[in-house]
Amino acid sequence: MPTNFSIILDMGVAANIVLSKRTLFALPTEIRSRLNAVFFALFLVGGALGSALGAWMFATHGWSATLWLDMAFPGIVLLLQALEYFVPVRQPPPRGPGHEHATVNRLPGKR
């Protein structure tokens, strides 16, 4: 049974990499290679830190705490994604021709 779960987990990791690469290849050519390098460096560092944290948590607090920690990280990411989706982002005021009043601060009575 654990083998089945590890296969499903591996499929999820592979799907994550494929979708991330798809997003990277949709970007302009000038920045694609640098972002690809940063993505894979952070991916590997995150995997190493996750393995170290999981091993430490299991050794010090047991399986239950490790499970709760492993469920907390995706939960936090899901919450941040929901906040990004539902909380409106403040747009900067428009600039350019016809919008001079939005960028000029004048004192009352002054020209």
PAZAZA-703487 format. One record per residue (C-alpha): residue number from 1; residue in one letter; x, y, z. Coordinates in steps of 0.05 Angstrom, whole numbers, plus 5000, padded with zeros to 4 digits. Each point is the difference from the previous one (the first is absolute). Layout:
N
NODE	i	aa	east	north	up
NODE	NUM	A	X	Y	Z
...
This chain:
111
NODE	i	aa	east	north	up
NODE	1	M	5000	5000	5000
NODE	2	P	5055	5052	5015
NODE	3	T	5029	4986	4932
NODE	4	N	4936	5023	4968
NODE	5	F	5002	5065	5038
NODE	6	S	5072	5012	4981
NODE	7	I	4983	4990	4927
NODE	8	I	4942	5050	5005
NODE	9	L	5046	5049	5036
NODE	10	D	5052	4993	4945
NODE	11	M	4947	5012	4947
NODE	12	G	4980	5064	5036
NODE	13	V	5072	5024	5003
NODE	14	A	5009	4985	4926
NODE	15	A	4935	5037	4983
NODE	16	N	5024	5060	5041
NODE	17	I	5065	5003	4962
NODE	18	V	4966	4994	4932
NODE	19	L	4950	5055	5016
NODE	20	S	5055	5045	5028
NODE	21	K	5043	4989	4938
NODE	22	R	4940	5017	4957
NODE	23	T	4992	5066	5037
NODE	24	L	5075	5014	4993
NODE	25	F	5000	4986	4925
NODE	26	A	4942	5049	4991
NODE	27	L	5045	5057	5023
NODE	28	P	5044	5042	4953
NODE	29	T	5065	4968	4978
NODE	30	E	5044	5052	5035
NODE	31	I	4980	4980	5070
NODE	32	R	4982	4927	4990
NODE	33	S	5069	4968	5012
NODE	34	R	5013	5039	5064
NODE	35	L	4932	4985	5029
NODE	36	N	5008	4927	4982
NODE	37	A	5066	4997	5038
NODE	38	V	4969	5035	5060
NODE	39	F	4939	4955	4998
NODE	40	F	5040	4935	5001
NODE	41	A	5049	5026	5052
NODE	42	L	4943	5018	5046
NODE	43	F	4964	4935	4984
NODE	44	L	5061	4960	5022
NODE	45	V	5014	5043	5061
NODE	46	G	4927	4995	5021
NODE	47	G	5001	4924	4993
NODE	48	A	5063	4995	5042
NODE	49	L	4972	5046	5054
NODE	50	G	4934	4963	5000
NODE	51	S	5035	4933	5008
NODE	52	A	5043	5027	5057
NODE	53	L	4940	5032	5035
NODE	54	G	4957	4938	4992
NODE	55	A	5055	4955	5028
NODE	56	W	5011	5046	5059
NODE	57	M	4926	5006	5014
NODE	58	F	4992	4924	4997
NODE	59	A	5060	4988	5045
NODE	60	T	4979	5052	5053
NODE	61	H	4924	5000	4998
NODE	62	G	4977	4936	4967
NODE	63	W	4957	4982	4941
NODE	64	S	4938	5040	5018
NODE	65	A	5037	5066	5004
NODE	66	T	5036	4985	4935
NODE	67	L	4934	4987	4966
NODE	68	W	4969	5065	5027
NODE	69	L	5061	5039	4977
NODE	70	D	4997	4968	4931
NODE	71	M	4927	5019	4994
NODE	72	A	5012	5071	5026
NODE	73	F	5047	5022	4944
NODE	74	P	4951	4986	4942
NODE	75	G	4945	5030	5043
NODE	76	I	5039	5064	5009
NODE	77	V	5014	5004	4925
NODE	78	L	4927	4988	4984
NODE	79	L	4980	5055	5049
NODE	80	L	5050	5048	4968
NODE	81	Q	4973	4983	4930
NODE	82	A	4929	5012	5024
NODE	83	L	5019	5067	5030
NODE	84	E	5034	5019	4935
NODE	85	Y	4937	4981	4961
NODE	86	F	4947	5031	5046
NODE	87	V	5035	5062	5028
NODE	88	P	5001	5056	4948
NODE	89	V	5067	5029	4982
NODE	90	R	5005	5076	5004
NODE	91	Q	5015	5026	4931
NODE	92	P	5046	5060	4992
NODE	93	P	4967	5064	4974
NODE	94	P	5000	5007	4924
NODE	95	R	5056	5040	4969
NODE	96	G	5011	5030	4933
NODE	97	P	4966	5050	4954
NODE	98	G	4932	5021	5026
NODE	99	H	5014	4977	5070
NODE	100	E	5044	5057	5025
NODE	101	H	4952	5014	5058
NODE	102	A	5014	4931	5028
NODE	103	T	5075	5012	5007
NODE	104	V	5004	5074	5018
NODE	105	N	4987	5021	5072
NODE	106	R	4983	5074	5004
NODE	107	L	4984	5040	5061
NODE	108	P	4932	5034	5000
NODE	109	G	5003	5069	4971
NODE	110	K	5068	4990	4966
NODE	111	R	5010	4994	4925
